[in-house]
Amino acid sequence: MHRTPWVVAAVLACAATAAPARAGGFGIPEVGVRRTGMAAVVGRPDEPSAVFHNPAGLTLLPGVRIYATFGLAVLTTEFKLRPWDQSDRWIDAPVDAEGYYPTTRPTRAIGAIPMLTASAEILPGKLWGAVAAYVSNGTGAQFADTDVTRYHLIDGYIIAPTVTAVAAYQINRKLAVGAGAGMMNVRVHGKRHLFPIVNGLDASNLLGSNAELVIDGEDWKFTWNAGVLARPIPKLTLGATVIGRVDPMLEGEVNLTTGDDAAVPGDKYVGNQKTGLVLPWTFLGGANYDVSPKLEIGGEVRYYLYRAYKEQRTQINGLPLVSQLLTPKNYTDSWQLAGGVRVHDLPQAPCLELMAGVHYDKTPAPAQTVTFDQPTFSHWGLHTGVRFPVGRFKLAASYLHYWYDIPEIRDSITNPPSNIRGSGGNNIMTVSVEAALGGSIL
């Protein structure tokens, strides 16, 4: 197995892109129909997804509850990519009058947002407990291996399943607190072709034009959150949550296979990499108010302390010459504003709940650092949802649509450059079932 400085530099140039991120912080906060239907959940988390949004909300759930929810995110995005230095040697797609390759779309771009929770009122009116398993980030995308994006991304995913235990305590009629602790397993995978120009030098004879690079990494990390829920007056509830910072070190193999037109086709190079990722401190606050017995309004803010993510550090083991790589990120703090309404107890349908809401999410990433495997864009979201009881069950469904604000990027500092123009959206469909054991669901 050969190892040369060309290959070391090539592997390092791509290893730094092993850890995707998402707008508004790590993960997809669209867990549960109260959130996906109304947008405002932190101030009145009245379903077991409270373990994620505000653990003090368990105090709103009498008796024993079993809860299952599943969200499916289907992205509809398209991009145009600008040529870069010497890309025309291996990409023969035509360039339009504005200087872009033809429009490209992923062949697959989906995400899954499942949760399973069991909660119980341990001491009546005082102490609640819950256990939950959920995936707050399970997304992946795929492009054809002949696409103009093949030197940026062919296939990749990130998944972060979490298990957690939560407790909540009702201090008095007006104040409750809650906290949770658990373990998160972060896994990433990425595959792309390696662009044959490495650090300005032509490595096409050694690598070929379609050398395949595969990067994998994973880590287990402790996670925690804590929340408070207050009812200063009967019609008003206030909530606040803090989620602790987590710093995964994603460790795994780097595999490079030379192309079929290389000097030695199919030659394999293997190394190990560790890439640091920041899951920032996150602060949530919300308020919900009963305007009338049939109308509730709510609003919330989520703030992600991404200012700490200034660079991405990759450590390399098992390959000669280079031991680490630093990639500028220069993230800023990001935030999300959301609000919505819930209509319920209508004379025509006394048990039916109708919900709607909107949100705006500001990305933490400068446009210069955006890549196809790290897509993070500001966006608007429109929420709609419905909940209704059937015996001891409460069934719910929602639809949420994002409109991404994708900037035209002309000053990309990635390698290869990700100078793009695009548009896109995200369609998130969620269903949930909540069962009350030994009591009423209402």
N, C-alpha and C positions, 0 to 999 in steps of 0.2 A: 504494500500500500504506500503510494507516494505522497509526500507532503512537501509543498514548495511555498515560498513567500506569496506567489500569486494566489494560491488557494487560501492561505491564511487570511490575506486581505479580503478576498471575496466573501469568505464565511463571516468575517467580522462585520463587513459592510451590511450584511443581511441579518445577523443575529440580533442586532439592536431593535429590529421590528417585531420581536417575538411576542410582545405583550399589548394586545389591543386595549383601547379605552373607549368610553362612551360619553356622549354629551351629558352635562349635568351631573357628572360623577360616575363612579364605577357602578355598573348594574342598571337594571331597568326597574324603576320604582312602581311599575304598574301591576301590583299584586292585589288581588281581590276586587270585587265589583263595586264596593263603596268607593274605592279609589278610581277605578277605571270608568265608573258611571258618573260620579259627581265631581271628581277631581279633588275635593276637599275632604280628607279623611283624618288628619292628625288631631283636629279639634273635637271629633266625635267618632272614634274608631269602634263602631258597634258591631263588628263581626270579628271572627278569630284571626283574620289577617292583621289585627292589632299587634300581634307579636312582632311584626315587621315594622309597622308605621308608628305605633305608640303603645308599648306594653301595658301602660296603665289602663288602657281601654278594655282589658279583660274584665274589669269590674262592672262593665255594662252587660255581661253575659251570665245570667243566672244558671245554676245547675251544671250539667255536663253537656258539652258540645263536641261534635265531630264535624270537621270542616274540610272540604276538598275543593280546590279551585285550580283551573287550568287556563292559561292564556297562550294564544298563538299569535306571534307577530310575523307578518308577511310584508317585506319591504318591496317597494316598487321604485327603483332608482335607475337613472341612466347618466352616463358621463361622456364627455369628450376629453381626450387626452392630447396634450401638445407633444410633438416630437421633441427629443432632446439630443444632445451632442452624439452623433454617430448612430442614433437609433435606426436611421434609414438603411443601415447596412444589413439589418436582420429583420426589420419590420417593413414589409412591402405594401402595407395598406395605403390607400391614397390619402392625401392631405387636402382639406378643403380650402376655400379662399380665405378663411379666417385663421388658417394655420393649425387646424386640429385633425387628428385621425377621426375615422367614422365613429358615430355614437356606439357605445358599448353598454351592455346590461349584464348583470350577473345571471347565471343560469339557475342559481339558487341563492336566496337571501332570506333566512327565516330565523326566528327565535322562539324559545319555549319558556313559559313562566308558570311552573306548577308549584303548588303548596298543599301539604297535608298537615292538619293541626288537630290536636285533642286538648280541650280545656276543661277544667273542673272547678267548681266553687268548693274549696276545701273546708273553710270555716264560714258558715252562712253570713253573708253581708260583710265579711272582713278580709278573707284571704282566698286568692285564686292562684291556680297553677296551670301551666300548659307546656306541651312539647310539640315541636314542629320540625318539619323537613321541607325545604323549599330551594328553588333555584332562582336567584335574583339576577343572574346573568347567564343565559344560555343561547348564544347567537353564533351564526356561521354564514359564510358566503362562499360561492364558487363561481369562477369564470372558466371558460373553455381554455384548454392549454395551448390553443392557437390564437387566442385573443390578443389585442394590442396591450392588454394589462398583464400579460404573462410574466413580464419582468418585475411586476409589482406584487401580484397575487394571483394564484390559481385556485387555491383552496385553503380555508382557514376557519378556525372556530375558537371560541372561549366559553368555558362553562365553569360555574362556581356553585356547586351544591353546598348547602349549609344545613346543619342540624343544630337546634337550640332548645334550651329550657328557659322558661319564663315564669316569674312570680309577680303578682300585683297585690297591693294592700290598700284597703279603704280606710284612710286615717279618720275621716269624719264625713258628714254628708256632703261637704263641699270640696273635698280634696282626696285624690288617690294617686299612688305612685306605683311604678312597675319597673322591672329590669330583666334583661335576658342575657344569657351567655351561651356560646356555642363554638363549633368548629366549622371552618370553611375550607373546602378543597378547591383550589384554583388550578385549572388546566388550560393550556393553550396549545394550539397546533397551527402551523403555517407551512404552505408549500408554494414555491414559485420557481421560475427559471432564473438563472443567474445571468445578469447582463455581462457580456464578455469584456467590456471596457472597465477595468478596475483601477481606481486611483489614476485615471488618465492613461493607463497603459493597456495595450491590446493583448488580452489573454485568450483570444478565440482559438488559437492553435492548441493550447493546453486544455481549455474548458469546453470548447465547442459552443455552438449558438443556442443550445437548449439544455445546458447543464441543469439538473434538478436539485434544488436545495429544500430540505425538510427540517423544520425546527420544532421541537416539542419541549414543554416544560410544565412543571406542576409544583405545588407547595400546599401544606396544611397550615392554617393559621387560626389562632383564637380570636373570636369576635364577641362584641358585647354592645348592648344598647340600653338606654334608660329613659323613662318618660314620666310625665306628670299630667294629670287630668283634673281640671278644676271646674266647678260649677258655682260661680260667685252669686248668680241669681238663677231662678228656675229655668228661664228660657235660654240661657247662655252657657256654653261649654267652651273651655280653653284648653289647648293641649300643647305640649312641647316635648321634643325628643332629641337626644344626642346619640350619635353612633360613633364609636371609637375608631380611631385611625388604625389601619392594618397595612403592613409593609411586606407583602409576599416576596420571596426570592424564588423565582420560577427556574427550576433546574431540570435539565434534560439534555438529550443528544442533539448535535448538529450533524446532519448527514448530507454530503454532497456527492452526486453521481455525474460524471462528465457526460457530455452530449454525444450523440451518435456521429457527429462530424469532428470530434476531438481527436488529438493525436493518439490517445489511448481511449477509445470509446468504452463507456460503462465502468471506468475506473472509479473506485469509491474512497472517500475520505470521511473519517469519523472523528468528532471531538465532543467535548462537553461544554455547556454554557450555563451561566447563572445570570438571570436578568432581574433587576429590581423593579418593582411596581409599587405605586402609591395608591392606596384606597383611603381617601382623605377623611379627616374629621368632618362630620356632617351634622348640621343643626336644622331642626324642623320646628315650625310653630304654626298653630292654626286656631281658628275660632269659628264656631257654628252657633247660629241664633235662630230661634223659632219665631218667625215673623207673625205666624198665626198657627192655630192648631193643625193646619194642613200644609204649611209651607215652611221649609227650613232653608236657610242660606248659609254658605260657608266660604271661607278663604284660608289659604295657607301659603307659607313660604318655605323653601328648602334652600339651604346655603351650604356649598361644598368648599372646603378650605384647600383648594388645589394649589395655592401659592407655593406649597412645599415641593411641587413636582417641577423642578428646574432642569433636571437632566435625567437621562436614563443610562444606567451603568450596567454594562455586560462584562462579566468575568469569563475568561476562556481558560480551559484546562485541556491538556493533552495535545495541543497544537503548538508548534514552535514560534518563536519570534515575538508574538504579541500576547499579552496576558489580559488586557481589558480594552473596552471601548466606551467612550462617553458620547452620548447623543443629546444635543440641546432639545429641550421641550418648552421651557419658559411658559408654563401654564399659569393662568391667573385664576382667582377664585371664580366659581360659577354659581348660578342661582336659578331657581324656578319659582314663578308666581302662579297660583292656581286658585280658581274659585268656581262655585257651582250652586245648584239648587236641588232640593228634593221635595217632591209633591207626594202626599200620602193621605190615607183615610178619606178619600173622596166618596161622596154618597153613592156614586155609580159603581165603585170598586173599592170597598172599605179597607181591604188588605193589600192593595197594590201600591207599590212605591215606584215613582218615575223620577229619574235623575238625569241631569245634564250639567256640563261644566266646560271650562276652557283652561288652558295653561300656556305659559311661555317659558321656554328653557334656554338659557344662555350657555353656550359651549365654553369650556375652559381653555381650549387649544387655539393658539395662533394659526392662521391659515397656512403659514409657511411650513408647519410641521405635520400637516394632515397627509395621511397616506391611505391607500386603498385598504390596508389591513388595520388601520387605526382611524376609521371614519368617525368624526365627531363634529356635529354641526348644530347650531342653534335651530330651534323649531317652535312652531305653534302646535297645540293639540286641542281637538274637540272631542268631548266625552259625552256618551249617552248610555243609559242603563236602566234596567228594571229588576225589581225583586218582588217576590210574592210567596206567601206560605202555602203549603199543601200538607195538612195534618201537622205532624211534628217536624216537617222539613221546611226549609226555606230555599227556594230555587232562585237563581239570579243569572242574568246575562248582560253583557255590555259590548259596545263597539267604540273604539277610540282610534282617531286618525291623526297622524302627524303630518305637517307640512314642513319639510326641511328647507332651511335657508342656506343653500350651498353657494359659497362665494366663488367668483372667478379667480383662480389662483395663478399668478404669473411669476412669483418669486419663491417657489418651493426650494427648501434646502435639504430635501430628502435625496436618497440615492437609490434608484434613479429619481429625477425630479418628478413630483406629482402635480404638475401644472394642469389644472382641470377646469372645466365648466360643466355644470350638471344641474339636475333637478331630481326631486324624489319625495317619497312619502312612506309612511308606515301604517299598516292596518293591524290593529290589535283587537282580537276577539277573545272574550273571556266568559267562561261559565263557572258557576260554583253551586255546591250543594252543602247546606248546613243542617245538621240533625240535632235535635234536642232529645236527650235520653232522660226519661223520668220526669218530664215537665213540658210546658208549652214552649214553642219556638218564639212566641210573641213576648 
